[in-house]
Amino acid sequence: MATDETGQDPKLPPDARLESLEKRLGRLQEEEAKRTHVVQPDPNYRIGQQVLGHLVGAPAGGFLIGLGLDALFGTRPVFMLLLLFFGFGVGIRNVMRISKTPPGSNPGAGS
């Protein structure tokens, strides 16, 4: 038998039970979507969380990596201070980059 693009035989009439089932399924899916409606978070709140994460995470990461390098090489405050200030700079740069993007345009973590 020849089939069309959907994989169905075009000569056979559509089954009324199948159409009824598709209508009921569509109606139930709409009702379920209304019932379990998930409120989308405010994009500005998400951006605020990103800014806070960058301003805290970058210096903290630099501090911890610098502390590890200082322990490894025996140069107590050198790498800790350098990477801490480097982390502050990276955090500020990331906040500036985030502030240039509109609130709804980037769904992931800052690009």
C-alpha positions, -999 to 999 in steps of 0.1 A, spaced: 0 0 0 11 35 -7 14 58 23 16 96 25 40 117 46 24 109 79 27 71 73 -10 66 69 -29 52 39 -46 82 22 -74 61 7 -88 49 41 -114 72 57 -105 87 91 -118 67 120 -145 86 140 -133 70 172 -98 82 166 -110 118 160 -131 117 191 -101 104 211 -79 132 197 -105 158 206 -109 145 242 -71 142 246 -67 178 234 -94 190 258 -79 171 287 -44 185 280 -58 220 280 -75 214 313 -44 199 328 -23 229 315 -48 253 332 -48 232 364 -10 229 367 -2 264 355 34 273 365 40 309 372 71 321 353 96 338 376 103 374 371 133 379 348 146 408 369 147 385 400 167 360 380 192 387 369 195 399 405 204 364 415 230 362 387 246 395 398 247 384 434 262 350 424 289 367 403 298 393 429 301 367 457 313 337 437 341 351 417 360 366 446 353 336 468 366 313 440 397 334 436 403 334 473 400 297 476 422 289 446 448 314 457 447 299 492 453 265 476 482 277 454 498 295 484 496 262 504 511 243 474 540 267 468 545 280 503 539 317 494 513 325 520 494 357 510 507 363 475 484 341 453 455 346 477 455 383 474 462 383 436 434 359 428 410 376 452 414 409 434 413 392 401 380 376 413 366 410 421 375 423 386 359 392 370 328 397 391 325 434 381 331 425 345 304 399 345 279 422 362 286 448 335 281 422 308 248 411 324 236 447 327 239 451 289 215 423 281 177 428 282 159 409 310 140 384 289 166 377 262 190 353 279 174 323 297 206 307 309 233 319 331 250 350 316 265 344 282 
